[in-house]
Amino acid sequence: DGKENDWKQFARQQAEFYANAEQYIYNLQEEVKALDEEMEQTMLEMESANYNVTQGYKVFKHLKEWRMEKKKKSEELECLYILTERFDCREMAEVMEECVGGIEAVIGEMEQEREEKLGGVVMAG
């Protein structure tokens, strides 16, 4: 396709993703839980409050923002579940780290060959 691919960077990103996936999922779950608690607390406060129009609008606006944020985080969680449900994330991280090492070895060999060829050209010249 003519595009330049950085396979080492790709493998490293995959390794980092799988190494951190469980913690990232946990963090998102906690954020969703905190949003739920915040919304529930606000709803409880609303039951006994008498808001004027401006105050009521502000509460509505906050609830709407929290709900939209929760929806966004929940969608992200669903995507992460799909990406991780069929894999042992720790094992995948280890495999991808091995791949990074393999790519680094290939790159090192290629650079060494290039240097040897250049060294031969300089000596012959």
DSSP file with accessible surface (Angstrom, degrees, kcal/mol):
  #  RESIDUE AA STRUCTURE BP1 BP2  ACC     N-H-->O    O-->H-N    N-H-->O    O-->H-N    TCO  KAPPA ALPHA  PHI   PSI    X-CA   Y-CA   Z-CA
    1    1 A D              0   0  156      0, 0.0     3,-0.1     0, 0.0     0, 0.0   0.000 360.0 360.0 360.0  -5.6    0.0    0.0    0.0
    2    2 A G        +     0   0   83      1,-0.3     2,-0.3     0, 0.0     0, 0.0   0.440 360.0 132.0  82.2  -2.5    3.1    2.3    0.1
    3    3 A K        -     0   0  148      1,-0.0     2,-0.5     0, 0.0    -1,-0.3  -0.612  58.8-124.6 -84.2 145.7    2.6    3.3    3.7
    4    4 A E        -     0   0  184     -2,-0.3     2,-0.4    -3,-0.1    -1,-0.0  -0.773  28.4-160.2 -87.4 124.1    5.5    3.2    6.1
    5    5 A N        -     0   0   73     -2,-0.5     2,-1.0     4,-0.0     3,-0.2  -0.915  16.1-150.5-109.9 135.9    4.6    1.1    9.2
    6    6 A D     >  +     0   0  103     -2,-0.4     4,-2.3     1,-0.2     5,-0.1  -0.791  21.7 175.1-101.3  87.7    6.3    1.2   12.5
    7    7 A W  H  > S+     0   0  145     -2,-1.0     4,-2.8     1,-0.2     5,-0.2   0.830  75.8  56.4 -67.6 -32.3    5.8   -2.4   13.6
    8    8 A K  H  > S+     0   0   72      2,-0.2     4,-2.5     1,-0.2    -1,-0.2   0.945 109.7  45.5 -63.7 -45.9    7.9   -1.9   16.7
    9    9 A Q  H  > S+     0   0   83      2,-0.2     4,-2.6     1,-0.2    -2,-0.2   0.907 112.5  52.0 -63.7 -40.7    5.7    0.9   17.9
   10   10 A F  H  X S+     0   0   97     -4,-2.3     4,-2.2     2,-0.2    -2,-0.2   0.944 111.4  45.9 -60.5 -48.7    2.6   -1.1   17.0
   11   11 A A  H  X S+     0   0    3     -4,-2.8     4,-2.6     1,-0.2    -2,-0.2   0.900 112.2  51.6 -62.7 -39.6    3.8   -4.1   19.0
   12   12 A R  H  X S+     0   0   66     -4,-2.5     4,-2.6     2,-0.2    -1,-0.2   0.914 109.1  50.3 -64.9 -40.8    4.7   -1.8   21.9
   13   13 A Q  H  X S+     0   0  100     -4,-2.6     4,-2.6     2,-0.2    -1,-0.2   0.908 111.2  48.9 -63.1 -40.9    1.3   -0.2   21.9
   14   14 A Q  H  X S+     0   0   56     -4,-2.2     4,-2.6     2,-0.2     5,-0.3   0.920 110.8  50.1 -64.0 -43.7   -0.4   -3.6   21.9
   15   15 A A  H  X S+     0   0    1     -4,-2.6     4,-2.4     1,-0.2    -2,-0.2   0.927 113.0  46.4 -60.5 -44.5    1.8   -4.8   24.8
   16   16 A E  H  X S+     0   0   99     -4,-2.6     4,-2.0     2,-0.2    -2,-0.2   0.903 111.0  53.0 -65.3 -40.5    1.0   -1.6   26.8
   17   17 A F  H  X S+     0   0   61     -4,-2.6     4,-1.3     1,-0.2    -2,-0.2   0.961 114.1  40.4 -59.3 -52.1   -2.7   -2.0   26.0
   18   18 A Y  H  < S+     0   0   17     -4,-2.6     4,-0.5     1,-0.2    -1,-0.2   0.863 113.7  54.1 -69.0 -33.3   -2.9   -5.6   27.3
   19   19 A A  H  < S+     0   0   62     -4,-2.4     4,-0.2    -5,-0.3    -1,-0.2   0.858 121.0  31.3 -66.3 -32.7   -0.7   -4.9   30.3
   20   20 A N  H  X S+     0   0   96     -4,-2.0     4,-2.7    -5,-0.2     5,-0.2   0.468  91.9  96.8-105.0  -3.2   -2.9   -2.0   31.4
   21   21 A A  H  X S+     0   0    1     -4,-1.3     4,-2.9     1,-0.2     5,-0.2   0.902  83.6  49.3 -58.6 -46.8   -6.3   -3.3   30.2
   22   22 A E  H  > S+     0   0   90     -4,-0.5     4,-2.4     1,-0.2    -1,-0.2   0.921 114.7  44.5 -62.0 -42.3   -7.5   -4.8   33.5
   23   23 A Q  H  > S+     0   0  109     -4,-0.2     4,-2.8     2,-0.2    -1,-0.2   0.904 113.1  51.2 -68.4 -39.1   -6.6   -1.7   35.4
   24   24 A Y  H  X S+     0   0  102     -4,-2.7     4,-2.4     2,-0.2    -2,-0.2   0.925 110.8  48.6 -64.4 -41.3   -8.1    0.6   32.8
   25   25 A I  H  X S+     0   0   20     -4,-2.9     4,-2.7    -5,-0.2    -2,-0.2   0.939 111.8  49.5 -62.9 -45.8  -11.4   -1.4   32.9
   26   26 A Y  H  X S+     0   0  118     -4,-2.4     4,-2.4    -5,-0.2    -2,-0.2   0.927 110.4  50.5 -58.4 -46.0  -11.4   -1.3   36.7
   27   27 A N  H  X S+     0   0   63     -4,-2.8     4,-2.3     1,-0.2    -1,-0.2   0.915 111.3  47.9 -60.4 -43.5  -10.8    2.5   36.7
   28   28 A L  H  X S+     0   0    2     -4,-2.4     4,-2.6     1,-0.2     5,-0.2   0.909 109.8  52.7 -64.8 -41.0  -13.7    3.0   34.2
   29   29 A Q  H  X S+     0   0   75     -4,-2.7     4,-2.4     1,-0.2    -1,-0.2   0.914 110.6  47.9 -59.5 -42.6  -16.0    0.8   36.3
   30   30 A E  H  X S+     0   0   76     -4,-2.4     4,-2.6     2,-0.2    -1,-0.2   0.881 110.5  51.5 -66.4 -38.0  -15.2    2.9   39.4
   31   31 A E  H  X S+     0   0   80     -4,-2.3     4,-2.3     2,-0.2    -2,-0.2   0.917 111.0  47.7 -65.6 -41.1  -15.8    6.1   37.4
   32   32 A V  H  X S+     0   0   18     -4,-2.6     4,-2.6     2,-0.2    -2,-0.2   0.927 111.9  50.5 -64.3 -43.1  -19.2    4.9   36.3
   33   33 A K  H  X S+     0   0  106     -4,-2.4     4,-2.5    -5,-0.2    -2,-0.2   0.920 109.9  50.0 -60.4 -43.8  -20.0    3.8   39.8
   34   34 A A  H  X S+     0   0   50     -4,-2.6     4,-2.5     1,-0.2    -1,-0.2   0.899 110.2  50.4 -63.7 -39.5  -19.0    7.3   41.1
   35   35 A L  H  X S+     0   0   15     -4,-2.3     4,-2.7     2,-0.2     5,-0.2   0.917 109.8  50.7 -64.2 -42.3  -21.2    8.9   38.5
   36   36 A D  H  X S+     0   0   64     -4,-2.6     4,-2.7     1,-0.2    -2,-0.2   0.926 111.7  47.7 -58.9 -45.5  -24.2    6.7   39.5
   37   37 A E  H  X S+     0   0  113     -4,-2.5     4,-2.7     2,-0.2    -2,-0.2   0.898 111.5  50.3 -64.0 -41.3  -23.7    7.6   43.2
   38   38 A E  H  X S+     0   0   97     -4,-2.5     4,-2.3     2,-0.2    -2,-0.2   0.925 112.7  46.2 -63.3 -43.8  -23.4   11.3   42.4
   39   39 A M  H  X S+     0   0   24     -4,-2.7     4,-2.5     2,-0.2    -2,-0.2   0.919 113.2  49.4 -65.6 -42.3  -26.6   11.2   40.3
   40   40 A E  H  X S+     0   0  110     -4,-2.7     4,-2.4    -5,-0.2    -2,-0.2   0.918 110.6  50.1 -63.6 -42.7  -28.4    9.2   43.0
   41   41 A Q  H  X S+     0   0   96     -4,-2.7     4,-2.3     1,-0.2    -1,-0.2   0.919 111.2  49.3 -62.3 -41.7  -27.3   11.6   45.7
   42   42 A T  H  X S+     0   0   12     -4,-2.3     4,-2.2     1,-0.2    -1,-0.2   0.913 109.9  51.2 -64.0 -41.6  -28.6   14.6   43.6
   43   43 A M  H  X S+     0   0   86     -4,-2.5     4,-1.2     1,-0.2    -1,-0.2   0.907 109.6  50.2 -63.6 -39.9  -31.9   12.8   43.1
   44   44 A L  H  X S+     0   0   77     -4,-2.4     4,-0.7     1,-0.2     3,-0.4   0.911 110.8  49.2 -63.2 -42.2  -32.3   12.2   46.8
   45   45 A E  H >X S+     0   0   91     -4,-2.3     3,-0.8     1,-0.2     4,-0.7   0.862 105.7  58.4 -64.6 -35.1  -31.5   15.9   47.5
   46   46 A M  H >< S+     0   0   70     -4,-2.2     3,-0.5     1,-0.2    -1,-0.2   0.820  93.4  67.7 -65.2 -30.3  -34.1   17.0   44.9
   47   47 A E  H 3< S+     0   0  155     -4,-1.2    -1,-0.2    -3,-0.4    -2,-0.2   0.845 112.7  29.3 -60.5 -32.3  -36.8   15.1   46.7
   48   48 A S  H << S+     0   0  103     -3,-0.8    -1,-0.2    -4,-0.7     2,-0.2   0.420 103.9  97.7-108.8   2.0  -36.7   17.5   49.6
   49   49 A A    <<  -     0   0   32     -4,-0.7     2,-0.5    -3,-0.5    -3,-0.0  -0.575  57.0-151.6 -94.3 154.1  -35.5   20.7   47.8
   50   50 A N        -     0   0  161     -2,-0.2     2,-0.3     0, 0.0    -3,-0.1  -0.896  26.2-173.4-120.5  95.4  -37.5   23.6   46.6
   51   51 A Y        -     0   0   89     -2,-0.5     2,-0.1    -5,-0.1    -2,-0.0  -0.673  18.9-135.2 -91.1 145.8  -35.6   25.0   43.6
   52   52 A N     >  -     0   0   88     -2,-0.3     4,-3.0     1,-0.1     5,-0.2  -0.312  44.1 -89.0 -81.6 179.6  -36.4   28.1   41.7
   53   53 A V  H  > S+     0   0  131      1,-0.2     4,-2.5     2,-0.2     5,-0.2   0.924 127.7  47.5 -59.8 -45.0  -36.2   28.0   37.9
   54   54 A T  H  > S+     0   0   88      2,-0.2     4,-2.2     1,-0.2    -1,-0.2   0.935 114.7  45.4 -64.4 -45.7  -32.5   28.9   37.8
   55   55 A Q  H  > S+     0   0   90      1,-0.2     4,-2.2     2,-0.2    -1,-0.2   0.914 112.7  51.3 -64.1 -43.0  -31.5   26.4   40.5
   56   56 A G  H  X S+     0   0   27     -4,-3.0     4,-2.6     1,-0.2    -1,-0.2   0.895 109.3  50.7 -60.9 -40.9  -33.7   23.6   38.9
   57   57 A Y  H  X S+     0   0  138     -4,-2.5     4,-2.9    -5,-0.2    -1,-0.2   0.912 108.8  51.6 -64.5 -40.9  -32.0   24.2   35.5
   58   58 A K  H  X S+     0   0  126     -4,-2.2     4,-2.3     2,-0.2    -2,-0.2   0.914 111.2  47.2 -62.3 -42.5  -28.5   24.0   37.0
   59   59 A V  H  X S+     0   0   23     -4,-2.2     4,-2.7     2,-0.2     5,-0.2   0.940 113.0  49.2 -64.1 -45.3  -29.4   20.7   38.7
   60   60 A F  H  X S+     0   0  118     -4,-2.6     4,-2.6     1,-0.2    -2,-0.2   0.924 110.1  51.6 -58.5 -44.5  -30.9   19.4   35.4
   61   61 A K  H  X S+     0   0  100     -4,-2.9     4,-2.5     1,-0.2    -1,-0.2   0.916 110.5  48.1 -60.9 -43.5  -27.8   20.5   33.5
   62   62 A H  H  X S+     0   0   92     -4,-2.3     4,-2.8     2,-0.2     5,-0.2   0.931 111.9  49.3 -62.9 -45.4  -25.5   18.6   36.0
   63   63 A L  H  X S+     0   0   32     -4,-2.7     4,-2.5     1,-0.2    -2,-0.2   0.916 111.5  49.5 -60.8 -41.8  -27.6   15.5   35.8
   64   64 A K  H  X S+     0   0  114     -4,-2.6     4,-2.5    -5,-0.2    -2,-0.2   0.927 111.7  48.2 -63.4 -44.9  -27.6   15.6   32.0
   65   65 A E  H  X S+     0   0   90     -4,-2.5     4,-2.5     2,-0.2    -2,-0.2   0.923 113.0  47.8 -62.3 -44.3  -23.8   16.1   31.9
   66   66 A W  H  X S+     0   0   47     -4,-2.8     4,-2.7     1,-0.2    -1,-0.2   0.904 112.0  50.1 -63.2 -42.2  -23.2   13.2   34.3
   67   67 A R  H  X S+     0   0  176     -4,-2.5     4,-2.4    -5,-0.2    -2,-0.2   0.911 111.3  47.7 -64.3 -41.8  -25.6   11.0   32.4
   68   68 A M  H  X S+     0   0  117     -4,-2.5     4,-2.3     2,-0.2    -2,-0.2   0.907 112.8  49.2 -65.5 -40.1  -23.8   11.8   29.1
   69   69 A E  H  X S+     0   0   87     -4,-2.5     4,-2.6     2,-0.2     5,-0.2   0.917 110.9  50.3 -64.9 -41.8  -20.4   11.1   30.7
   70   70 A K  H  X S+     0   0   58     -4,-2.7     4,-2.7     1,-0.2    -2,-0.2   0.917 109.8  50.7 -62.2 -42.7  -21.7    7.8   32.1
   71   71 A K  H  X S+     0   0  135     -4,-2.4     4,-2.4     2,-0.2    -2,-0.2   0.933 110.9  48.6 -61.7 -44.0  -22.9    6.8   28.7
   72   72 A K  H  X S+     0   0  147     -4,-2.3     4,-2.1     1,-0.2    -2,-0.2   0.935 114.3  45.1 -62.3 -46.1  -19.6    7.6   27.1
   73   73 A K  H  X S+     0   0   37     -4,-2.6     4,-2.4     1,-0.2    -1,-0.2   0.882 111.8  52.8 -67.8 -36.4  -17.7    5.7   29.8
   74   74 A S  H  X S+     0   0   40     -4,-2.7     4,-2.3    -5,-0.2    -1,-0.2   0.899 109.0  49.4 -66.1 -40.1  -20.1    2.7   29.6
   75   75 A E  H  X S+     0   0  107     -4,-2.4     4,-2.1     2,-0.2    -2,-0.2   0.909 110.5  50.5 -64.6 -40.9  -19.6    2.6   25.8
   76   76 A E  H  X S+     0   0   63     -4,-2.1     4,-2.4     1,-0.2    -2,-0.2   0.911 109.2  51.8 -62.6 -41.7  -15.9    2.6   26.2
   77   77 A L  H  X S+     0   0   12     -4,-2.4     4,-2.7     1,-0.2    -2,-0.2   0.919 107.4  52.1 -60.1 -44.3  -16.2   -0.2   28.8
   78   78 A E  H  X S+     0   0  113     -4,-2.3     4,-2.1     1,-0.2    -1,-0.2   0.908 109.6  49.6 -60.4 -41.5  -18.2   -2.3   26.3
   79   79 A C  H  X S+     0   0   77     -4,-2.1     4,-2.3     1,-0.2    -1,-0.2   0.917 111.2  49.3 -62.9 -43.1  -15.5   -1.8   23.7
   80   80 A L  H  X S+     0   0   11     -4,-2.4     4,-1.4     2,-0.2    -2,-0.2   0.886 108.2  53.5 -64.2 -39.0  -12.8   -2.9   26.2
   81   81 A Y  H  X S+     0   0   72     -4,-2.7     4,-2.2     1,-0.2     3,-0.4   0.932 109.7  48.4 -59.9 -44.5  -14.8   -5.9   27.2
   82   82 A I  H  < S+     0   0  112     -4,-2.1     4,-0.4     1,-0.2    -2,-0.2   0.909 112.7  48.2 -61.8 -42.5  -15.1   -6.9   23.5
   83   83 A L  H  < S+     0   0   89     -4,-2.3    -1,-0.2     1,-0.2    -2,-0.2   0.710 124.3  29.4 -71.5 -20.3  -11.3   -6.4   23.0
   84   84 A T  H >< S+     0   0   16     -4,-1.4     3,-1.5    -3,-0.4    -2,-0.2   0.570  90.8  90.9-118.7  -9.4  -10.3   -8.4   26.1
   85   85 A E  T 3< S+     0   0  127     -4,-2.2    -3,-0.1     1,-0.3    -2,-0.1   0.761  93.7  42.1 -67.2 -24.0  -13.0  -11.0   26.7
   86   86 A R  T 3  S+     0   0  215     -4,-0.4     2,-0.4    -5,-0.1    -1,-0.3   0.313 108.4  70.2-103.9   8.5  -11.3  -13.8   24.6
   87   87 A F  S <  S-     0   0   97     -3,-1.5     2,-0.9     4,-0.0     3,-0.1  -0.940  76.2-127.1-126.7 150.2   -7.7  -13.1   25.8
   88   88 A D     >  -     0   0   90     -2,-0.4     4,-2.7     1,-0.2     5,-0.2  -0.860  31.3-156.1 -86.7 106.1   -5.6  -13.6   28.9
   89   89 A C  H  > S+     0   0    8     -2,-0.9     4,-2.5     1,-0.2    -1,-0.2   0.873  87.5  51.2 -59.9 -39.8   -4.5  -10.0   28.9
   90   90 A R  H  > S+     0   0  165      2,-0.2     4,-2.1     1,-0.2    -1,-0.2   0.917 112.3  47.1 -63.9 -42.1   -1.3  -10.7   31.0
   91   91 A E  H  > S+     0   0  115      2,-0.2     4,-2.6     1,-0.2    -2,-0.2   0.910 111.4  50.9 -65.7 -41.9   -0.3  -13.4   28.6
   92   92 A M  H  X S+     0   0   47     -4,-2.7     4,-2.7     1,-0.2    -2,-0.2   0.898 108.3  52.7 -62.5 -39.2   -1.0  -11.2   25.6
   93   93 A A  H  X S+     0   0   10     -4,-2.5     4,-2.3    -5,-0.2    -1,-0.2   0.926 110.3  47.9 -62.2 -42.5    1.1   -8.5   27.1
   94   94 A E  H  X S+     0   0  120     -4,-2.1     4,-2.2     2,-0.2    -2,-0.2   0.917 111.5  50.0 -64.0 -42.7    4.0  -10.9   27.5
   95   95 A V  H  X S+     0   0   57     -4,-2.6     4,-2.1     1,-0.2    -2,-0.2   0.926 111.4  48.4 -61.4 -43.9    3.6  -12.2   23.9
   96   96 A M  H  X S+     0   0   27     -4,-2.7     4,-2.5     1,-0.2    -1,-0.2   0.873 108.6  53.8 -68.4 -34.0    3.6   -8.7   22.6
   97   97 A E  H  X S+     0   0   94     -4,-2.3     4,-2.3     2,-0.2    -1,-0.2   0.907 108.4  50.5 -64.1 -39.0    6.7   -7.8   24.6
   98   98 A E  H  X S+     0   0  141     -4,-2.2     4,-2.5     2,-0.2    -2,-0.2   0.897 108.9  52.0 -62.8 -39.8    8.4  -10.9   23.1
   99   99 A C  H  X S+     0   0   57     -4,-2.1     4,-2.8     2,-0.2    -2,-0.2   0.911 107.2  52.0 -62.5 -42.1    7.4   -9.5   19.7
  100  100 A V  H  X S+     0   0    2     -4,-2.5     4,-2.8     1,-0.2    -2,-0.2   0.940 110.2  49.4 -58.9 -45.4    8.9   -6.2   20.5
  101  101 A G  H  X S+     0   0   33     -4,-2.3     4,-2.2     1,-0.2    -2,-0.2   0.907 111.1  49.4 -61.0 -41.8   12.1   -7.9   21.4
  102  102 A G  H  X S+     0   0   38     -4,-2.5     4,-2.3     2,-0.2    -1,-0.2   0.913 111.7  48.0 -63.4 -42.4   12.1   -9.9   18.1
  103  103 A I  H  X S+     0   0   43     -4,-2.8     4,-2.8     2,-0.2     5,-0.2   0.922 110.4  51.9 -65.0 -42.9   11.5   -6.8   16.1
  104  104 A E  H  X S+     0   0   81     -4,-2.8     4,-2.7    -5,-0.2    -1,-0.2   0.903 109.2  51.0 -60.6 -38.7   14.3   -5.0   17.9
  105  105 A A  H  X S+     0   0   50     -4,-2.2     4,-2.6     2,-0.2    -2,-0.2   0.929 111.1  47.3 -64.7 -44.7   16.6   -7.9   17.1
  106  106 A V  H  X S+     0   0   75     -4,-2.3     4,-2.5     2,-0.2    -2,-0.2   0.935 113.2  48.3 -62.6 -44.3   15.7   -7.8   13.4
  107  107 A I  H  X S+     0   0   66     -4,-2.8     4,-2.5     1,-0.2    -2,-0.2   0.923 111.4  50.8 -62.8 -42.6   16.2   -4.1   13.3
  108  108 A G  H  X S+     0   0   32     -4,-2.7     4,-2.4    -5,-0.2    -1,-0.2   0.917 110.5  48.8 -61.6 -43.1   19.5   -4.4   15.0
  109  109 A E  H  X S+     0   0  113     -4,-2.6     4,-2.5     2,-0.2    -1,-0.2   0.915 111.6  49.4 -63.0 -42.3   20.7   -7.1   12.6
  110  110 A M  H  X S+     0   0  101     -4,-2.5     4,-2.3     1,-0.2    -2,-0.2   0.904 111.5  48.5 -65.3 -40.6   19.7   -5.0    9.6
  111  111 A E  H  X S+     0   0   90     -4,-2.5     4,-2.5     2,-0.2    -1,-0.2   0.903 111.0  50.9 -66.2 -38.8   21.5   -1.9   11.0
  112  112 A Q  H  X S+     0   0  112     -4,-2.4     4,-2.5     2,-0.2    -2,-0.2   0.929 110.8  48.3 -64.6 -43.9   24.6   -4.0   11.6
  113  113 A E  H  X S+     0   0  102     -4,-2.5     4,-2.4     1,-0.2    -2,-0.2   0.914 111.5  50.5 -61.5 -41.9   24.5   -5.3    8.1
  114  114 A R  H  X S+     0   0  137     -4,-2.3     4,-2.5     1,-0.2    -2,-0.2   0.918 111.2  48.2 -62.4 -44.3   24.1   -1.8    6.7
  115  115 A E  H  X S+     0   0  132     -4,-2.5     4,-2.8     2,-0.2    -1,-0.2   0.900 110.6  51.3 -64.0 -39.8   27.0   -0.6    8.8
  116  116 A E  H  X S+     0   0  119     -4,-2.5     4,-2.0     2,-0.2    -2,-0.2   0.917 111.3  47.4 -64.5 -40.5   29.2   -3.4    7.6
  117  117 A K  H  X S+     0   0  152     -4,-2.4     4,-1.9     2,-0.2    -2,-0.2   0.919 113.8  47.6 -65.4 -42.3   28.3   -2.7    3.9
  118  118 A L  H  X S+     0   0  108     -4,-2.5     4,-2.3     1,-0.2    -2,-0.2   0.897 110.0  52.9 -66.9 -38.9   29.0    1.0    4.4
  119  119 A G  H  X S+     0   0   33     -4,-2.8     4,-2.1     1,-0.2    -1,-0.2   0.901 109.1  49.8 -62.8 -39.3   32.3    0.2    6.2
  120  120 A G  H  X S+     0   0   39     -4,-2.0     4,-2.0     2,-0.2    -1,-0.2   0.879 109.8  50.7 -67.1 -35.3   33.4   -2.0    3.2
  121  121 A V  H  X S+     0   0  101     -4,-1.9     4,-1.7     2,-0.2    -2,-0.2   0.929 110.5  49.0 -69.3 -41.5   32.5    0.8    0.8
  122  122 A V  H  < S+     0   0  113     -4,-2.3    -2,-0.2     1,-0.2    -1,-0.2   0.926 112.8  47.4 -64.7 -43.3   34.5    3.4    2.7
  123  123 A M  H  < S+     0   0  174     -4,-2.1    -1,-0.2     1,-0.2    -2,-0.2   0.885 113.2  48.2 -66.9 -37.6   37.6    1.0    2.9
  124  124 A A  H  <        0   0   91     -4,-2.0    -1,-0.2    -5,-0.2    -2,-0.2   0.807 360.0 360.0 -72.7 -27.8   37.4    0.2   -0.7
  125  125 A G     <        0   0  101     -4,-1.7    -2,-0.2    -5,-0.2    -3,-0.2   0.887 360.0 360.0 -78.0 360.0   37.1    3.9   -1.7
